[in-house]
Amino acid sequence: MQTCLVQHRRLGLAVGLLLLLVAACRPNTPSPTPIAATSTPVTTGADDWVRIQATGKLVVGTSADYAPFAFYTANFTLDGFDVALARALGQRLGLEVEIKDFAFEGLLDALHLGQIDVAIAAISVTPAREQIADFTRVYYVGEDAILARQDATISAIRQPQEMSNYRIGVQAGSVYATWLDSTLLDPGLLAPDHLIVYNEIERAITALRQIRIDVAAPPPTPIPVAPIIYVFNASQNSIMIGSCVSLRWEVGGTLTQLRLYRNGQLLMDNIGQRQYNDCPNFGGNLDFRLEVTNGRTTQYANQTVTVIVRQPR
């Protein structure tokens, strides 16, 4: 495949009412039929968090046809980055997590109708979607590209109008479908039968391989957002030998690794951990270093704690 027309789009955790509406993506393996959004009573919103706490359950909607974010394994169990994120949110909030699989274009309707509390499905942040749901901080930035077969005679596409004579495959409900409608279809630059909409982007890729379409507008390729250390604190600046110091931190961005060192020695390597208790049995200065990385960028923060040794009387 060759790619052209590179742009940038933001993927964020979208939040409905009081809770997070997140983003996820699509599998290559066969998956159970997604749930269609159906009409149910709309919740008021003001008491959502109270209701969720009372039930002890967070209902998360995703669209599990988009690996590696959300997909079905060979055993037909949900897996992926966004699935893990949903479960981590539940753990942090002290809630049971129930994950429901919806067709991608039905996710925001399901949130609006109160069928789910959170949607996690690689949902790009757009003004139209911000009218329906609130978004958290962006957690992925994607590079968009138009795909064509490697043996195609298509030259680099630098303007949307250059696709006017091609058959274009796109996923239903995606920002790309909306963009192509407004950029090419509405102005009459593209014949309606030249825009082929698929429920799953993998079907568009298959059609491209079989030369049933000329180009495909796939979802964005994720580019990790730089890791951020918001807080790195020690419970005390000095302790007596035999006592313990508690280290706590808050981090953000995209992380592939999180490590804690003491005087250059690795203490902990756990991307999900947010606290560490150290109880040294020796005196002197403890130089703690927290390091986070996304594979491209590394950030670090330091804390120093003094261990006091009592002298004989």
C-alpha positions in Angstrom: 0.0 0.0 0.0 1.1 3.6 -0.5 0.0 6.6 1.5 -0.6 10.2 0.7 -2.4 13.3 1.9 -1.1 13.3 5.4 -3.0 15.4 8.0 -3.3 15.4 11.8 -6.3 14.5 13.9 -6.8 14.3 17.6 -8.3 11.3 19.5 -9.5 12.0 22.9 -11.4 10.5 25.8 -14.8 11.8 25.3 -17.0 12.4 28.4 -20.7 12.2 28.5 -22.3 14.3 31.3 -20.3 13.5 34.4 -18.2 10.6 33.2 -15.7 9.8 30.5 -16.7 9.1 27.0 -13.6 7.5 25.6 -12.3 6.3 22.3 -11.5 2.8 20.8 -10.9 1.1 17.5 -11.6 -2.1 15.1 -10.6 -6.8 14.7 -9.5 -8.8 11.8 -11.0 -11.9 13.5 -14.8 -12.7 13.3 -16.7 -10.9 16.0 -20.2 -11.3 17.5 -22.8 -9.0 16.0 -22.6 -5.5 17.6 -25.5 -4.2 19.6 -27.5 -1.5 17.8 -28.4 1.5 19.8 -32.1 1.4 20.6 -34.5 3.9 22.1 -34.5 4.0 25.9 -35.3 6.8 28.4 -32.8 9.5 28.5 -31.1 10.1 31.9 -31.1 13.6 33.4 -27.3 13.6 33.8 -27.2 15.4 37.2 -27.5 12.2 39.2 -25.5 10.0 36.9 -22.5 9.7 39.2 -24.7 9.1 42.2 -26.5 6.3 40.3 -23.2 4.7 39.2 -21.8 4.8 42.7 -25.0 3.3 44.0 -25.0 0.4 41.5 -21.2 0.0 41.8 -21.0 -0.5 38.0 -19.6 1.5 35.1 -21.1 0.6 31.7 -18.6 1.2 28.9 -19.5 1.2 25.2 -16.9 0.3 22.6 -16.7 -0.8 19.0 -14.7 -4.0 18.9 -13.8 -4.2 15.3 -10.6 -2.1 15.5 -7.4 -3.8 16.8 -5.3 -3.0 18.7 -7.7 -0.7 20.6 -10.7 -3.0 20.9 -11.1 -6.4 19.3 -12.2 -10.0 20.0 -9.6 -12.7 20.7 -9.7 -16.2 19.2 -11.7 -17.1 22.3 -14.3 -14.3 21.5 -13.3 -12.3 24.6 -12.8 -8.5 24.4 -9.3 -7.3 24.5 -7.2 -4.3 23.4 -5.8 -0.9 24.6 -9.2 0.7 25.2 -10.6 -2.3 26.9 -7.7 -2.3 29.3 -8.2 1.4 29.8 -11.8 0.9 30.7 -10.9 -1.7 33.2 -8.2 0.5 34.7 -10.7 3.3 35.1 -13.1 1.0 36.9 -10.3 -0.1 39.2 -9.3 3.5 40.0 -12.9 4.4 40.7 -13.7 1.2 42.7 -16.4 0.1 40.2 -17.2 -3.1 38.4 -16.9 -2.6 34.6 -19.3 -3.9 32.0 -18.2 -3.5 28.4 -20.8 -3.5 25.6 -20.0 -3.7 21.9 -21.8 -1.3 19.6 -21.6 -0.4 15.9 -19.2 2.6 15.8 -21.8 5.0 14.4 -24.2 4.1 17.2 -21.9 4.8 20.1 -22.7 8.5 20.7 -26.4 7.7 20.4 -26.0 5.0 23.0 -24.3 7.5 25.3 -27.1 10.1 24.7 -29.8 7.5 25.4 -28.2 6.4 28.6 -27.4 2.9 27.5 -23.8 3.4 28.5 -22.0 5.7 30.9 -18.7 5.8 28.9 -17.7 5.3 25.3 -14.2 4.3 24.5 -13.6 3.8 20.8 -11.0 6.0 19.1 -13.5 8.8 18.7 -11.9 11.9 17.1 -12.6 15.2 18.7 -14.8 17.3 16.4 -17.0 20.4 17.0 -20.1 18.4 16.1 -19.2 15.6 18.6 -18.4 18.2 21.3 -22.0 19.3 21.0 -23.1 15.8 22.2 -20.4 14.8 24.6 -17.5 16.4 26.6 -14.0 15.2 25.8 -11.1 14.7 28.2 -7.5 15.5 27.4 -6.4 14.1 24.1 -4.6 10.8 24.5 -3.6 10.0 20.9 -2.7 12.2 18.0 -3.1 10.5 14.6 -1.5 11.0 11.2 -4.2 10.5 8.5 -3.3 9.2 5.1 -5.2 8.0 2.0 -4.3 4.5 1.1 -3.8 3.1 -2.5 -2.4 -0.1 -3.8 1.3 -0.2 -4.3 1.0 -1.1 -7.9 -1.5 1.7 -8.6 -0.7 4.4 -11.0 -2.0 7.1 -8.6 0.6 9.8 -7.9 0.8 11.6 -4.5 -2.5 13.2 -3.5 -2.0 16.6 -2.0 -5.5 18.1 -2.4 -8.9 16.4 -1.8 -10.0 17.4 -5.3 -7.4 15.1 -6.8 -9.5 12.2 -5.6 -12.5 13.3 -7.6 -12.1 10.6 -10.3 -11.4 7.7 -7.9 -13.6 5.2 -6.1 -13.2 5.9 -2.4 -13.8 3.5 0.5 -14.6 4.9 4.0 -16.0 3.7 7.3 -19.6 4.6 8.2 -19.9 7.2 11.0 -16.2 8.2 10.9 -14.8 11.7 10.6 -13.6 10.8 7.2 -17.0 10.0 5.9 -18.2 13.4 7.1 -15.1 15.1 5.6 -15.6 13.5 2.2 -19.3 14.4 2.2 -18.6 18.1 2.9 -15.4 18.3 0.8 -16.2 16.3 -2.3 -19.8 15.1 -2.4 -21.7 18.3 -1.4 -19.8 20.6 -3.8 -20.5 18.0 -6.6 -16.8 17.1 -7.1 -17.4 13.4 -6.5 -20.1 11.2 -8.0 -22.2 9.7 -5.2 -21.6 6.1 -6.4 -17.8 6.8 -6.1 -18.0 7.0 -2.3 -18.5 3.5 -0.9 -19.3 3.3 2.8 -18.4 0.2 4.8 -19.4 -0.8 8.3 -15.8 -1.9 9.1 -12.6 -0.3 7.8 -11.2 -3.8 7.2 -13.8 -4.3 4.5 -12.6 -1.2 2.7 -9.0 -2.4 2.9 -10.1 -5.8 1.5 -12.0 -4.0 -1.4 -8.8 -2.0 -2.1 -6.8 -5.2 -2.3 -9.3 -6.6 -4.7 -9.3 -3.4 -6.8 -13.1 -2.8 -6.2 -12.1 0.7 -5.0 -9.2 2.9 -5.9 -8.3 4.5 -2.5 -9.3 4.1 1.1 -9.6 6.7 3.9 -8.7 4.6 7.0 -8.7 5.7 10.7 -5.7 7.6 11.9 -2.4 5.9 12.7 -1.8 6.6 16.4 1.2 8.7 17.3 1.9 8.6 21.0 1.3 11.8 22.9 4.4 12.9 24.9 4.4 11.5 28.5 3.8 14.0 31.3 4.6 13.8 35.0 2.1 16.1 36.7 3.1 15.2 40.3 5.9 13.3 42.0 6.0 13.7 45.8 7.6 12.1 48.8 5.6 11.9 52.0 8.6 13.2 54.0 11.9 14.9 53.3 13.7 13.0 56.0 13.0 9.7 57.9 14.6 7.7 60.6 16.4 4.5 59.6 13.9 1.7 59.7 11.0 4.0 58.8 9.2 4.2 55.4 8.7 7.0 52.9 5.7 6.9 50.5 6.3 8.1 47.0 3.2 9.1 44.9 2.9 10.4 41.3 0.4 11.3 38.7 1.2 11.0 35.0 -0.4 11.6 31.7 0.1 11.3 27.9 0.9 8.0 26.3 3.0 5.7 28.3 4.8 2.5 27.2 7.0 2.3 30.4 7.1 3.7 33.9 10.1 3.0 36.2 11.2 4.2 39.6 14.9 4.2 40.6 16.6 4.8 44.0 20.3 5.9 43.7 20.4 4.4 40.2 18.9 1.0 41.3 15.6 0.0 39.7 12.9 -0.3 42.4 9.7 -0.7 40.3 8.7 -1.2 36.6 4.9 -1.0 36.4 3.0 1.3 34.0 -0.1 1.2 36.1 1.4 1.8 39.6 1.0 5.2 41.2 2.6 4.7 44.6 5.6 3.1 46.1 6.6 2.6 49.8 10.4 2.4 50.5 11.7 1.3 53.9 15.6 1.6 53.7 17.8 0.0 56.3 20.7 2.3 55.8 21.4 6.0 56.3 22.2 8.8 53.9 20.5 10.5 51.0 18.0 8.6 48.8 17.8 10.0 45.3 14.6 8.8 43.7 14.0 9.2 40.0 10.7 8.6 38.2 11.0 7.9 34.5 8.1 7.7 31.9 8.4 7.1 28.2 6.2 6.5 25.1 9.1 4.9 23.1 10.0 8.2 21.6 10.1 10.8 24.4 11.2 10.3 28.0 10.3 12.5 30.9 11.7 12.3 34.5 11.3 13.8 37.9 13.5 13.6 41.1 12.9 13.6 44.8 15.6 13.4 47.6 14.9 11.9 51.0 17.4 11.8 53.9 17.6 8.8 56.1 18.8 9.7 59.6 20.8 7.3 61.7 20.6 7.7 65.5 24.0 7.8 67.2 24.7 5.8 70.3 24.1 7.7 73.6 
